[in-house]
Amino acid sequence: MDFLFESRFNALMEGISGQFGTSPLGLLLFILALAALPLFLSLLYLLQKHREKQARTQRSREIIRKRCDKIGLSPAERELVERISECAAGPEPGYLVLFDEPRFHKAAEKLQKKETGISSGSIAALRVKLGFSREATRRLHSTAQLQVGDPLLVRPQKKQGVFKALITAVRTDGFEIAMEGNNQLTSGDSAAFQYQNRQGSFLFKSYCIKRSGGRMLIRHQEKLKQLQKRAYFRAAYTGKLEVGDFDGDERFQTRFEDIGGGGASLVNPGERFSQGDFLELIFSLPGNSEKLYLKGSVIRTSRGRKLLHVKFEGIHENQRDRILGLAFKPRKDSV
């Protein structure tokens, strides 16, 4: 605001005082004008800020328009971009949601909370078109960020058990999977999915849009829950182990039936252990000769005490990661 420079300000004051002269009425008018000057300057400042905001908004819209043209977004996708950019209100311009992935995550989440009718699939599809479908640097925000070739654990709603699957494609309308063996989801089947990457293990629910041969297209989701200790799926695993009372010396050979990040099921050797027993489990994972020594509580038995269901106690995160790596490792005949 160059009119506030000292020389111009002095000239302004001299002009005002010269106009009113030195009569009592002139002095009174001069005082009133002087008193009104801060208000006048404030109005000028607000007007200038308003014009600057309009200019930034216009520039942001122009950048958004050019970016949308370049990507080839549909009218509905353009409207969604505008609404997401509006949710990114702040000192930075809204068009940055098109280029900054964390900013997009935050604005999209805010929009979904504000407008519950916003489709998760439409936001996920927009992520893919904007190039925000690479692996998350901190945490997973959308299934559009899943990586081709990575494994999933699938728990169908209509079928007992947990099955391994591989991600075969990530598209704008969903992600494709191939499940192990002859296990399949048909159109409309819902399931819970568990995914693991370097940022942790994530759980989400979705459904099969369609199936073509051995490939199933799963609806994108924007709401993924990062799992805690008790929320891990268990995958079938029949490896051998030794088990015994934690404070005893004797160990017995047996085998697993399934294993996960929070616990395992194993054959009860000689039906000698019961609910509430505190055990030590000693085993090695495939491809690694190093033995794991884990503590676990028997939370229940089944099949007439022939099967123990054990919850791991005091497990270190690096041990859990190794077990999860086993649970997520697809078999060669899985696809």
C-alpha beads as a LAMMPS data file, in Angstrom:
LAMMPS data file: protein, C-alpha beads

335 atoms
334 bonds

1 atom types
1 bond types

-500.0 500.0 xlo xhi
-500.0 500.0 ylo yhi
-500.0 500.0 zlo zhi

Masses

1 110.0

Atoms # bond

1 1 1 0.000 0.000 0.000
2 1 1 2.252 2.752 -1.326
3 1 1 0.001 5.591 -0.142
4 1 1 1.312 4.895 3.369
5 1 1 4.833 5.950 2.476
6 1 1 5.850 8.897 4.669
7 1 1 5.992 11.558 1.921
8 1 1 2.586 10.614 0.548
9 1 1 1.066 10.428 4.014
10 1 1 2.373 13.902 4.884
11 1 1 1.044 15.289 1.625
12 1 1 -2.342 13.739 2.401
13 1 1 -2.435 15.323 5.860
14 1 1 -1.396 18.717 4.500
15 1 1 -4.106 18.497 1.857
16 1 1 -6.733 17.664 4.451
17 1 1 -5.636 20.444 6.855
18 1 1 -5.473 22.936 3.991
19 1 1 -9.022 22.160 2.979
20 1 1 -10.428 22.747 6.457
21 1 1 -8.428 25.862 7.333
22 1 1 -7.997 27.102 10.912
23 1 1 -11.550 28.043 11.892
24 1 1 -13.177 26.161 14.823
25 1 1 -15.537 24.408 12.420
26 1 1 -12.668 23.550 10.114
27 1 1 -10.636 22.172 13.022
28 1 1 -13.613 20.105 14.158
29 1 1 -14.072 18.682 10.686
30 1 1 -10.359 17.991 10.504
31 1 1 -10.461 16.080 13.806
32 1 1 -13.484 14.082 12.620
33 1 1 -11.727 13.284 9.336
34 1 1 -8.617 12.256 11.228
35 1 1 -10.673 10.021 13.516
36 1 1 -12.331 8.396 10.494
37 1 1 -9.011 7.799 8.761
38 1 1 -8.260 4.444 10.507
39 1 1 -11.672 3.165 9.467
40 1 1 -11.056 4.333 5.913
41 1 1 -7.632 2.672 5.830
42 1 1 -9.116 -0.541 7.298
43 1 1 -11.746 -0.593 4.582
44 1 1 -9.074 -0.089 1.946
45 1 1 -7.049 -2.930 3.471
46 1 1 -10.050 -5.282 3.522
47 1 1 -10.908 -4.357 -0.051
48 1 1 -7.355 -5.067 -1.132
49 1 1 -7.372 -8.438 0.677
50 1 1 -10.708 -9.309 -0.930
51 1 1 -9.333 -8.535 -4.378
52 1 1 -6.199 -10.575 -3.673
53 1 1 -8.356 -13.507 -2.545
54 1 1 -10.453 -13.246 -5.678
55 1 1 -7.306 -13.215 -7.787
56 1 1 -5.923 -16.305 -5.979
57 1 1 -9.245 -18.109 -6.346
58 1 1 -9.384 -17.294 -10.043
59 1 1 -5.798 -18.430 -10.518
60 1 1 -6.475 -21.635 -8.574
61 1 1 -9.526 -22.403 -10.711
62 1 1 -7.547 -21.790 -13.862
63 1 1 -4.780 -24.158 -12.747
64 1 1 -7.388 -26.753 -11.783
65 1 1 -9.089 -26.376 -15.165
66 1 1 -5.831 -26.844 -17.079
67 1 1 -4.831 -29.826 -14.951
68 1 1 -8.254 -31.457 -15.387
69 1 1 -8.052 -30.883 -19.151
70 1 1 -4.625 -32.488 -19.275
71 1 1 -5.716 -35.554 -17.301
72 1 1 -9.014 -35.817 -19.138
73 1 1 -11.383 -35.740 -16.173
74 1 1 -15.124 -36.031 -16.681
75 1 1 -17.497 -33.222 -15.607
76 1 1 -18.414 -35.187 -12.455
77 1 1 -14.737 -35.685 -11.599
78 1 1 -14.049 -31.988 -12.168
79 1 1 -16.848 -31.097 -9.774
80 1 1 -15.383 -33.485 -7.195
81 1 1 -11.973 -31.836 -7.576
82 1 1 -13.557 -28.430 -6.945
83 1 1 -15.266 -29.672 -3.788
84 1 1 -12.088 -31.278 -2.482
85 1 1 -10.097 -28.107 -3.183
86 1 1 -12.694 -26.084 -1.248
87 1 1 -12.152 -28.388 1.761
88 1 1 -8.451 -27.568 1.640
89 1 1 -9.174 -23.969 2.664
90 1 1 -6.226 -22.283 4.330
91 1 1 -3.272 -20.030 3.613
92 1 1 -2.222 -22.241 0.691
93 1 1 -4.136 -22.267 -2.634
94 1 1 -6.693 -25.013 -3.218
95 1 1 -5.160 -26.267 -6.465
96 1 1 -2.336 -27.877 -4.464
97 1 1 -4.631 -30.852 -3.750
98 1 1 -3.955 -31.880 -7.357
99 1 1 -0.211 -32.092 -6.808
100 1 1 0.361 -32.784 -3.094
101 1 1 -0.749 -36.254 -1.993
102 1 1 -0.913 -35.667 1.813
103 1 1 -2.947 -32.500 1.197
104 1 1 -5.326 -34.513 -1.003
105 1 1 -5.708 -37.189 1.726
106 1 1 -6.613 -34.597 4.349
107 1 1 -9.055 -32.648 2.145
108 1 1 -10.773 -35.806 0.841
109 1 1 -11.242 -37.121 4.383
110 1 1 -12.672 -33.769 5.466
111 1 1 -15.099 -33.763 2.521
112 1 1 -16.350 -37.265 3.319
113 1 1 -17.037 -36.282 6.913
114 1 1 -18.838 -33.154 5.753
115 1 1 -20.857 -34.826 2.987
116 1 1 -21.671 -38.455 3.800
117 1 1 -23.135 -39.004 0.327
118 1 1 -19.737 -38.712 -1.343
119 1 1 -18.832 -42.047 -2.948
120 1 1 -15.622 -43.682 -1.742
121 1 1 -15.259 -45.217 -5.173
122 1 1 -15.332 -41.833 -6.917
123 1 1 -12.595 -40.444 -4.650
124 1 1 -10.503 -43.592 -5.094
125 1 1 -10.904 -43.391 -8.881
126 1 1 -9.805 -39.760 -8.764
127 1 1 -6.706 -40.772 -6.792
128 1 1 -5.716 -43.152 -9.555
129 1 1 -6.164 -40.532 -12.291
130 1 1 -4.189 -37.953 -10.305
131 1 1 -1.352 -40.422 -9.770
132 1 1 -1.955 -40.745 -6.020
133 1 1 -2.035 -44.549 -6.149
134 1 1 1.531 -45.298 -5.186
135 1 1 2.386 -46.885 -1.855
136 1 1 1.623 -44.609 1.083
137 1 1 4.651 -42.994 2.717
138 1 1 3.033 -42.956 6.149
139 1 1 -0.191 -44.942 6.140
140 1 1 -2.735 -46.326 3.727
141 1 1 -5.615 -43.928 3.001
142 1 1 -7.355 -45.731 0.154
143 1 1 -7.470 -49.056 -1.658
144 1 1 -6.368 -47.070 -4.710
145 1 1 -2.919 -47.162 -3.076
146 1 1 -2.710 -50.964 -3.040
147 1 1 0.248 -52.376 -4.924
148 1 1 0.015 -54.909 -7.750
149 1 1 1.631 -58.206 -6.748
150 1 1 1.077 -57.723 -3.013
151 1 1 -0.835 -60.355 -1.020
152 1 1 -4.113 -59.940 0.837
153 1 1 -5.973 -62.011 3.387
154 1 1 -9.667 -62.394 2.544
155 1 1 -12.438 -63.434 4.939
156 1 1 -15.659 -63.894 2.921
157 1 1 -18.942 -63.183 4.649
158 1 1 -20.646 -66.289 3.211
159 1 1 -17.787 -68.743 3.683
160 1 1 -15.852 -69.939 6.716
161 1 1 -12.114 -69.369 6.787
162 1 1 -9.472 -66.903 5.716
163 1 1 -7.908 -67.182 2.257
164 1 1 -4.853 -65.708 0.610
165 1 1 -5.082 -63.623 -2.520
166 1 1 -2.840 -61.577 -4.793
167 1 1 -3.583 -58.095 -6.101
168 1 1 -3.402 -58.375 -9.885
169 1 1 -4.474 -54.862 -10.934
170 1 1 -5.505 -51.485 -9.515
171 1 1 -8.055 -49.690 -11.706
172 1 1 -10.166 -46.573 -11.409
173 1 1 -13.303 -48.648 -10.746
174 1 1 -11.721 -51.034 -8.238
175 1 1 -8.843 -53.454 -7.678
176 1 1 -8.546 -56.984 -9.021
177 1 1 -7.544 -60.022 -6.976
178 1 1 -6.906 -63.707 -7.589
179 1 1 -7.594 -66.000 -4.636
180 1 1 -5.725 -69.180 -3.759
181 1 1 -7.017 -72.537 -4.909
182 1 1 -10.601 -72.708 -6.078
183 1 1 -11.864 -70.079 -3.645
184 1 1 -13.848 -67.405 -5.421
185 1 1 -16.067 -64.405 -4.708
186 1 1 -19.074 -63.947 -6.943
187 1 1 -20.737 -60.679 -7.910
188 1 1 -22.224 -59.028 -4.816
189 1 1 -20.292 -61.133 -2.276
190 1 1 -18.888 -59.033 0.570
191 1 1 -15.744 -59.795 2.536
192 1 1 -13.254 -58.367 4.979
193 1 1 -9.758 -57.771 3.621
194 1 1 -6.455 -57.422 5.445
195 1 1 -3.422 -55.810 3.833
196 1 1 0.080 -55.291 5.159
197 1 1 2.856 -52.959 4.072
198 1 1 5.779 -51.270 5.794
199 1 1 3.421 -48.886 7.591
200 1 1 1.454 -51.667 9.278
201 1 1 -1.558 -53.908 8.797
202 1 1 -4.889 -52.518 7.550
203 1 1 -8.427 -53.869 7.549
204 1 1 -11.325 -52.852 5.316
205 1 1 -14.640 -54.253 4.097
206 1 1 -15.781 -54.295 0.490
207 1 1 -17.581 -56.431 -2.059
208 1 1 -17.029 -58.087 -5.417
209 1 1 -18.303 -56.045 -8.352
210 1 1 -17.821 -58.826 -10.894
211 1 1 -15.762 -61.918 -11.619
212 1 1 -14.065 -62.849 -14.864
213 1 1 -12.447 -66.266 -14.791
214 1 1 -10.181 -66.395 -11.784
215 1 1 -10.037 -62.606 -11.384
216 1 1 -12.391 -60.676 -9.102
217 1 1 -12.946 -56.910 -9.244
218 1 1 -13.359 -55.467 -5.743
219 1 1 -14.959 -52.097 -5.014
220 1 1 -12.538 -49.368 -3.890
221 1 1 -12.795 -48.159 -0.295
222 1 1 -11.562 -44.974 1.384
223 1 1 -12.047 -46.096 4.995
224 1 1 -9.291 -48.416 6.170
225 1 1 -8.677 -49.301 9.787
226 1 1 -5.112 -49.691 10.977
227 1 1 -5.068 -52.819 13.088
228 1 1 -3.996 -53.230 16.663
229 1 1 -2.771 -56.382 18.404
230 1 1 -6.115 -58.197 18.677
231 1 1 -7.384 -57.554 15.178
232 1 1 -5.175 -59.817 13.054
233 1 1 -6.547 -62.492 10.774
234 1 1 -5.057 -65.949 11.017
235 1 1 -3.935 -67.880 7.973
236 1 1 -3.712 -71.668 7.606
237 1 1 -0.263 -72.956 8.551
238 1 1 0.780 -76.499 9.531
239 1 1 4.392 -75.967 10.566
240 1 1 5.899 -77.904 13.462
241 1 1 6.664 -76.510 16.916
242 1 1 7.517 -77.463 20.480
243 1 1 5.204 -76.443 23.298
244 1 1 5.231 -76.754 27.060
245 1 1 4.376 -75.009 30.296
246 1 1 6.221 -71.723 30.577
247 1 1 7.697 -72.625 33.985
248 1 1 8.315 -76.297 33.140
249 1 1 11.240 -78.066 31.489
250 1 1 9.399 -80.576 29.337
251 1 1 8.535 -79.709 25.719
252 1 1 6.249 -81.638 23.355
253 1 1 6.256 -81.891 19.575
254 1 1 3.089 -80.723 17.802
255 1 1 1.955 -78.639 14.824
256 1 1 0.064 -75.468 14.054
257 1 1 -3.306 -75.319 12.346
258 1 1 -3.255 -71.572 11.774
259 1 1 -1.226 -68.551 12.812
260 1 1 -1.545 -64.765 12.837
261 1 1 -0.077 -61.647 14.374
262 1 1 -2.033 -62.032 17.606
263 1 1 -2.054 -65.766 18.200
264 1 1 -2.338 -69.278 16.796
265 1 1 -4.250 -72.534 16.884
266 1 1 -2.275 -75.749 17.444
267 1 1 -2.847 -79.416 18.094
268 1 1 -2.966 -80.145 21.838
269 1 1 -0.250 -82.828 22.360
270 1 1 -1.796 -85.673 24.344
271 1 1 -4.661 -83.317 25.267
272 1 1 -2.509 -82.322 28.250
273 1 1 -3.094 -78.533 28.192
274 1 1 -6.260 -76.644 29.198
275 1 1 -7.816 -73.202 29.081
276 1 1 -5.845 -70.716 31.194
277 1 1 -2.476 -72.474 30.857
278 1 1 0.509 -70.235 30.172
279 1 1 2.727 -71.823 27.534
280 1 1 6.001 -71.345 25.723
281 1 1 6.000 -71.980 21.961
282 1 1 9.287 -72.710 20.179
283 1 1 9.392 -72.798 16.377
284 1 1 11.147 -71.573 13.249
285 1 1 9.549 -69.946 10.246
286 1 1 10.088 -71.260 6.701
287 1 1 13.307 -70.018 5.167
288 1 1 14.745 -68.956 8.533
289 1 1 16.530 -71.309 10.928
290 1 1 16.394 -68.840 13.825
291 1 1 13.993 -70.049 16.510
292 1 1 11.225 -67.932 17.994
293 1 1 10.444 -68.307 21.690
294 1 1 6.953 -66.944 22.290
295 1 1 4.747 -66.888 25.349
296 1 1 1.035 -67.519 25.031
297 1 1 -2.147 -68.031 27.050
298 1 1 -4.615 -70.751 26.152
299 1 1 -7.835 -68.764 25.766
300 1 1 -9.947 -71.813 24.879
301 1 1 -9.885 -75.370 23.553
302 1 1 -12.028 -77.010 20.870
303 1 1 -12.682 -80.381 19.208
304 1 1 -12.874 -82.050 22.578
305 1 1 -9.653 -80.436 23.849
306 1 1 -7.751 -81.651 20.786
307 1 1 -7.083 -78.072 19.605
308 1 1 -5.568 -75.178 21.568
309 1 1 -6.310 -71.548 20.762
310 1 1 -3.418 -69.463 22.037
311 1 1 -3.065 -65.710 22.393
312 1 1 0.507 -64.422 22.159
313 1 1 1.671 -62.466 25.206
314 1 1 4.493 -59.922 25.226
315 1 1 5.350 -60.491 21.575
316 1 1 7.825 -58.035 20.078
317 1 1 6.767 -56.148 16.953
318 1 1 9.642 -57.570 14.880
319 1 1 8.463 -61.080 15.801
320 1 1 4.896 -60.143 14.885
321 1 1 6.066 -58.750 11.537
322 1 1 7.844 -62.021 10.745
323 1 1 4.716 -64.022 11.539
324 1 1 2.558 -61.659 9.488
325 1 1 5.006 -62.080 6.636
326 1 1 4.341 -65.819 6.793
327 1 1 0.567 -65.298 6.945
328 1 1 0.650 -62.996 3.915
329 1 1 3.102 -65.092 1.860
330 1 1 1.137 -66.545 -1.070
331 1 1 1.637 -70.172 -2.044
332 1 1 2.952 -70.969 -5.512
333 1 1 -0.373 -72.570 -6.441
334 1 1 -2.456 -69.681 -5.122
335 1 1 -3.080 -68.106 -8.542

Bonds

1 1 1 2
2 1 2 3
3 1 3 4
4 1 4 5
5 1 5 6
6 1 6 7
7 1 7 8
8 1 8 9
9 1 9 10
10 1 10 11
11 1 11 12
12 1 12 13
13 1 13 14
14 1 14 15
15 1 15 16
16 1 16 17
17 1 17 18
18 1 18 19
19 1 19 20
20 1 20 21
21 1 21 22
22 1 22 23
23 1 23 24
24 1 24 25
25 1 25 26
26 1 26 27
27 1 27 28
28 1 28 29
29 1 29 30
30 1 30 31
31 1 31 32
32 1 32 33
33 1 33 34
34 1 34 35
35 1 35 36
36 1 36 37
37 1 37 38
38 1 38 39
39 1 39 40
40 1 40 41
41 1 41 42
42 1 42 43
43 1 43 44
44 1 44 45
45 1 45 46
46 1 46 47
47 1 47 48
48 1 48 49
49 1 49 50
50 1 50 51
51 1 51 52
52 1 52 53
53 1 53 54
54 1 54 55
55 1 55 56
56 1 56 57
57 1 57 58
58 1 58 59
59 1 59 60
60 1 60 61
61 1 61 62
62 1 62 63
63 1 63 64
64 1 64 65
65 1 65 66
66 1 66 67
67 1 67 68
68 1 68 69
69 1 69 70
70 1 70 71
71 1 71 72
72 1 72 73
73 1 73 74
74 1 74 75
75 1 75 76
76 1 76 77
77 1 77 78
78 1 78 79
79 1 79 80
80 1 80 81
81 1 81 82
82 1 82 83
83 1 83 84
84 1 84 85
85 1 85 86
86 1 86 87
87 1 87 88
88 1 88 89
89 1 89 90
90 1 90 91
91 1 91 92
92 1 92 93
93 1 93 94
94 1 94 95
95 1 95 96
96 1 96 97
97 1 97 98
98 1 98 99
99 1 99 100
100 1 100 101
101 1 101 102
102 1 102 103
103 1 103 104
104 1 104 105
105 1 105 106
106 1 106 107
107 1 107 108
108 1 108 109
109 1 109 110
110 1 110 111
111 1 111 112
112 1 112 113
113 1 113 114
114 1 114 115
115 1 115 116
116 1 116 117
117 1 117 118
118 1 118 119
119 1 119 120
120 1 120 121
121 1 121 122
122 1 122 123
123 1 123 124
124 1 124 125
125 1 125 126
126 1 126 127
127 1 127 128
128 1 128 129
129 1 129 130
130 1 130 131
131 1 131 132
132 1 132 133
133 1 133 134
134 1 134 135
135 1 135 136
136 1 136 137
137 1 137 138
138 1 138 139
139 1 139 140
140 1 140 141
141 1 141 142
142 1 142 143
143 1 143 144
144 1 144 145
145 1 145 146
146 1 146 147
147 1 147 148
148 1 148 149
149 1 149 150
150 1 150 151
151 1 151 152
152 1 152 153
153 1 153 154
154 1 154 155
155 1 155 156
156 1 156 157
157 1 157 158
158 1 158 159
159 1 159 160
160 1 160 161
161 1 161 162
162 1 162 163
163 1 163 164
164 1 164 165
165 1 165 166
166 1 166 167
167 1 167 168
168 1 168 169
169 1 169 170
170 1 170 171
171 1 171 172
172 1 172 173
173 1 173 174
174 1 174 175
175 1 175 176
176 1 176 177
177 1 177 178
178 1 178 179
179 1 179 180
180 1 180 181
181 1 181 182
182 1 182 183
183 1 183 184
184 1 184 185
185 1 185 186
186 1 186 187
187 1 187 188
188 1 188 189
189 1 189 190
190 1 190 191
191 1 191 192
192 1 192 193
193 1 193 194
194 1 194 195
195 1 195 196
196 1 196 197
197 1 197 198
198 1 198 199
199 1 199 200
200 1 200 201
201 1 201 202
202 1 202 203
203 1 203 204
204 1 204 205
205 1 205 206
206 1 206 207
207 1 207 208
208 1 208 209
209 1 209 210
210 1 210 211
211 1 211 212
212 1 212 213
213 1 213 214
214 1 214 215
215 1 215 216
216 1 216 217
217 1 217 218
218 1 218 219
219 1 219 220
220 1 220 221
221 1 221 222
222 1 222 223
223 1 223 224
224 1 224 225
225 1 225 226
226 1 226 227
227 1 227 228
228 1 228 229
229 1 229 230
230 1 230 231
231 1 231 232
232 1 232 233
233 1 233 234
234 1 234 235
235 1 235 236
236 1 236 237
237 1 237 238
238 1 238 239
239 1 239 240
240 1 240 241
241 1 241 242
242 1 242 243
243 1 243 244
244 1 244 245
245 1 245 246
246 1 246 247
247 1 247 248
248 1 248 249
249 1 249 250
250 1 250 251
251 1 251 252
252 1 252 253
253 1 253 254
254 1 254 255
255 1 255 256
256 1 256 257
257 1 257 258
258 1 258 259
259 1 259 260
260 1 260 261
261 1 261 262
262 1 262 263
263 1 263 264
264 1 264 265
265 1 265 266
266 1 266 267
267 1 267 268
268 1 268 269
269 1 269 270
270 1 270 271
271 1 271 272
272 1 272 273
273 1 273 274
274 1 274 275
275 1 275 276
276 1 276 277
277 1 277 278
278 1 278 279
279 1 279 280
280 1 280 281
281 1 281 282
282 1 282 283
283 1 283 284
284 1 284 285
285 1 285 286
286 1 286 287
287 1 287 288
288 1 288 289
289 1 289 290
290 1 290 291
291 1 291 292
292 1 292 293
293 1 293 294
294 1 294 295
295 1 295 296
296 1 296 297
297 1 297 298
298 1 298 299
299 1 299 300
300 1 300 301
301 1 301 302
302 1 302 303
303 1 303 304
304 1 304 305
305 1 305 306
306 1 306 307
307 1 307 308
308 1 308 309
309 1 309 310
310 1 310 311
311 1 311 312
312 1 312 313
313 1 313 314
314 1 314 315
315 1 315 316
316 1 316 317
317 1 317 318
318 1 318 319
319 1 319 320
320 1 320 321
321 1 321 322
322 1 322 323
323 1 323 324
324 1 324 325
325 1 325 326
326 1 326 327
327 1 327 328
328 1 328 329
329 1 329 330
330 1 330 331
331 1 331 332
332 1 332 333
333 1 333 334
334 1 334 335
